[in-house]
Amino acid sequence: MAIITLTTDFGHKDHFAAATKGAIYSELPDAKIVDISHAVSPFNIPEAAYIIQNAFSSFPKGTIHIIGIDSELNPENKHIAIKLDDHYFVCANNGIMSMICSEIAPQKIVEINIHDRIQSSFPVLDVFVKVACHIARGGTLEVIGKAIDTIKPIKNIVPYVNDNKTQIIGSVIYVDNYGNVITNIKKGFFETIQKGRSFEILARNYRFKKIYDKYSDIVNFDIPENKRHDEGRKLVVFNSGGFLEIALYKSNNSTVGSASTLLGLKPMDAVSISFMPDPVVPQGIEAIQNIKKAADY
């Protein structure tokens, strides 16, 4: 039996997550259900997109992912099912899949059209569960929807780059459980614009001129542990998902704080990267270098 995952903003106080699982088990008693997260901030599409993008590929092919964020059906918020990289996604067409689809082309997209057969005031429970269970039984997408070619994008998913490519302006899309601040600037995008130039990252009034490979690279392990005082030091890394992240080493809001609290960064705040111009070679030196190259040739 296929795995069905759940990513929602239902929280853990209310009955919604449990009711959704109960509906799945009522249709598929042998189903395997995995909670990715029910703690997405309410209606926060970029946050949910970040979570599902970094989680889905760890599951086996054929997994069905129900995403319950801003899923009420209306003329501007249709329901879709997508097959992508041999995974299935059932969600609203509100931009939540555009982050994944910008990197991996969908194999098939359908706009779900079974609503005339289902009376629903709770689409995740009444519609998404029906679609997910249909797929889990081996059913095709064409049975539950009509094929479409495009999906709605998330606004500002791609960072802004100025005309002369000396600056990237990105934004915070997620703050994780440690208070680390994740931006929409990915490593490959950064390197394409950087082209080896030195840079400066500006977040609020804080400036960074180095990106570490991992968090502990900020520690000088040659110094005895009782003399280091590294906890709480600010740093920038590309995290495991390849996103530019501003963090504190071993952050803890009850002791040293976090990047979000200490730097005052929250979702949608701007983070910019300025690239230093290429050094200008004096004309005389450049002429001598050219002469030497010609002689060597």
C-alpha positions in Angstrom: 0.0 0.0 0.0 1.3 3.5 -0.9 2.4 6.0 1.7 0.1 9.0 2.2 1.7 12.1 3.8 0.0 15.1 5.4 1.3 18.7 5.4 -1.2 21.2 6.8 -1.7 24.3 9.0 -4.2 22.4 11.2 -2.1 22.5 14.3 -2.5 19.9 17.1 -5.3 21.4 19.2 -8.2 20.9 16.8 -9.7 17.7 15.4 -8.8 18.4 11.7 -5.7 16.3 11.4 -7.2 13.3 13.3 -10.4 13.5 11.2 -8.3 13.5 8.0 -6.4 10.4 9.1 -9.7 8.7 10.2 -11.2 9.3 6.7 -8.1 7.8 5.1 -8.3 4.7 7.3 -12.0 4.3 6.7 -11.3 4.0 3.0 -7.9 2.2 3.2 -7.5 0.3 6.5 -4.0 -0.7 5.6 -2.8 2.8 4.6 0.5 4.1 5.8 0.1 7.7 6.9 3.1 10.0 7.7 2.7 13.5 9.2 5.2 15.8 7.6 3.9 18.8 9.5 0.7 20.2 10.9 2.5 23.3 12.3 2.7 25.4 9.1 1.7 29.0 9.9 -1.9 29.6 8.9 -2.3 30.1 5.2 1.5 30.5 4.7 2.0 29.1 1.2 5.8 29.8 0.9 6.4 28.2 4.3 4.5 25.1 3.3 6.1 25.0 -0.1 9.6 25.0 1.5 8.6 22.2 3.9 7.2 19.9 1.3 10.0 20.6 -1.2 12.6 19.5 1.4 10.7 16.5 2.6 9.0 14.7 -0.4 12.1 13.3 -2.1 13.0 11.3 1.0 9.9 9.2 0.5 9.7 6.3 -2.0 8.4 6.8 -5.5 4.6 6.5 -5.6 4.1 8.3 -2.3 0.9 10.5 -2.3 1.3 13.9 -0.6 -1.8 15.7 0.7 -1.2 19.4 1.3 -3.9 21.1 3.3 -3.1 24.9 3.1 -5.6 27.5 2.0 -7.6 24.7 0.4 -11.1 26.2 0.3 -12.5 25.9 -3.2 -13.4 29.1 -5.0 -13.1 30.5 -8.6 -9.5 31.6 -7.9 -8.4 28.6 -5.9 -9.1 25.4 -7.8 -8.0 21.9 -6.6 -5.3 20.0 -8.5 -3.5 16.7 -8.5 0.1 16.5 -9.8 2.4 13.7 -10.7 6.0 14.8 -10.4 9.1 12.7 -10.2 6.8 9.7 -9.7 5.3 11.3 -6.6 1.7 12.5 -6.4 0.6 15.8 -4.8 -3.0 16.7 -4.0 -3.5 20.4 -3.1 -5.1 23.7 -4.0 -3.7 25.5 -7.1 -2.6 28.5 -5.0 1.2 28.5 -5.8 2.1 25.9 -3.3 3.6 23.6 -5.9 5.4 26.3 -7.9 8.7 26.0 -5.9 9.0 22.3 -6.6 7.8 22.7 -10.2 10.4 25.4 -10.9 13.1 22.7 -10.5 11.4 19.5 -11.6 8.9 19.5 -14.5 5.6 17.8 -13.7 4.7 14.6 -15.5 1.0 15.3 -15.4 -1.3 18.0 -13.9 -5.1 17.7 -13.6 -7.7 20.1 -12.2 -9.9 18.0 -9.9 -13.5 17.9 -11.0 -15.3 15.5 -8.7 -16.9 18.2 -6.6 -20.3 17.7 -8.1 -20.3 14.3 -6.5 -19.2 15.4 -3.1 -20.8 17.9 -0.7 -17.9 19.5 1.0 -17.1 22.3 3.6 -13.8 20.6 4.5 -12.0 20.0 1.2 -9.0 18.2 2.7 -11.2 15.7 4.4 -13.9 15.3 1.7 -12.0 15.9 -1.6 -8.3 15.4 -1.1 -8.7 12.2 0.8 -11.0 10.7 -1.9 -8.4 11.6 -4.6 -5.5 10.3 -2.6 -7.2 7.0 -1.9 -8.2 6.7 -5.5 -4.5 7.1 -6.5 -3.4 4.7 -3.8 -5.7 2.0 -5.3 -4.0 2.4 -8.6 -6.4 4.8 -10.1 -5.4 7.3 -12.8 -5.5 11.1 -12.6 -7.7 11.4 -15.7 -10.6 9.8 -13.8 -10.7 12.6 -11.2 -9.7 15.6 -13.2 -9.1 17.3 -16.5 -5.6 17.9 -17.8 -4.1 21.4 -17.5 -0.7 22.7 -18.5 0.3 25.3 -15.9 -0.1 26.1 -12.2 -0.4 29.3 -10.3 3.0 30.7 -9.2 4.1 32.0 -5.8 4.8 35.7 -6.0 8.5 36.6 -5.4 9.6 33.0 -5.5 12.7 34.0 -7.5 15.0 36.6 -6.0 15.4 40.0 -7.7 18.7 40.6 -9.6 19.6 44.1 -10.8 20.5 44.8 -14.4 24.2 44.9 -14.0 24.1 41.8 -11.7 25.8 43.4 -8.7 23.0 42.7 -6.3 20.5 40.0 -5.3 17.5 40.9 -3.2 15.8 37.9 -1.7 13.4 37.4 1.1 12.9 35.3 4.2 10.5 32.4 3.4 10.8 30.3 6.6 11.9 30.3 10.2 12.7 26.9 11.5 12.3 25.4 15.0 15.8 26.6 16.0 15.0 30.2 14.9 17.2 29.9 11.8 16.1 32.2 9.0 15.8 30.6 5.5 15.7 32.8 2.4 14.6 32.1 -1.2 18.2 32.4 -2.4 19.4 29.0 -3.5 23.1 28.0 -3.9 23.0 27.4 -7.6 21.3 30.7 -8.2 23.8 32.5 -6.0 26.8 31.0 -7.7 25.5 31.8 -11.2 25.3 35.5 -10.3 28.4 35.6 -8.1 30.9 34.2 -10.7 33.7 34.1 -8.0 33.3 37.7 -6.8 33.6 38.6 -3.2 30.3 39.6 -1.6 28.5 41.1 1.4 25.2 39.8 2.8 23.0 42.4 4.5 20.1 41.4 6.8 18.7 44.3 8.8 21.8 46.0 10.2 23.9 42.8 10.1 26.6 42.2 7.5 28.2 38.9 6.6 31.1 38.3 4.2 31.5 34.6 4.4 29.2 31.6 3.8 30.2 28.4 5.8 29.9 24.9 4.5 28.4 23.7 7.8 27.5 25.2 11.2 30.5 23.9 13.1 32.9 25.5 10.7 32.7 28.7 12.7 34.3 26.9 15.6 38.1 26.9 16.1 38.6 23.5 17.6 42.3 24.3 18.4 41.0 26.4 21.3 40.1 24.4 24.4 36.3 24.0 24.7 36.0 25.9 28.0 37.6 29.0 26.3 35.7 29.1 23.0 32.3 30.7 23.7 31.0 29.8 20.3 27.4 29.3 21.1 25.3 32.2 19.8 27.8 33.3 17.1 26.1 34.5 13.9 26.8 32.7 10.6 25.5 32.1 7.1 25.3 28.6 5.5 23.6 27.0 2.6 21.4 24.5 4.4 20.7 20.9 3.5 18.1 22.0 1.0 20.5 24.4 -0.7 18.9 27.6 0.6 20.8 30.5 2.0 20.3 30.4 5.8 21.2 32.9 8.5 21.7 31.1 11.8 23.2 31.2 15.3 25.6 28.4 16.3 23.7 26.1 18.7 20.8 28.6 18.9 18.4 28.4 21.8 15.8 31.0 22.6 16.0 30.3 26.3 19.8 30.9 26.4 21.7 32.5 23.5 18.6 33.4 21.4 18.2 32.8 17.7 18.8 34.4 14.4 15.1 35.4 14.1 14.9 36.9 17.5 18.3 38.6 17.7 18.3 39.9 14.2 14.6 40.7 14.1 14.0 38.7 10.9 10.6 37.3 10.0 9.0 35.9 6.8 9.0 38.3 3.9 11.8 40.5 5.3 14.4 41.3 2.7 17.9 39.9 2.6 20.3 41.3 0.0 23.7 40.3 -1.4 26.0 42.8 -2.9 28.8 41.7 -5.1 32.1 43.6 -5.3 33.2 44.7 -8.8 36.0 42.8 -10.5 39.3 44.4 -9.7 40.6 46.7 -12.4 44.0 45.9 -13.8 46.1 49.0 -14.5 46.6 49.5 -18.2 50.4 49.3 -18.1 50.3 46.0 -16.1 47.7 44.6 -18.4 49.8 45.4 -21.5 52.8 43.6 -20.0 50.7 40.6 -19.2 49.5 40.5 -22.7 53.1 40.7 -24.1 54.1 37.8 -21.8 51.1 35.7 -23.0 52.0 36.4 -26.6 55.7 35.4 -26.0 54.6 32.2 -24.3 52.4 31.3 -27.2 
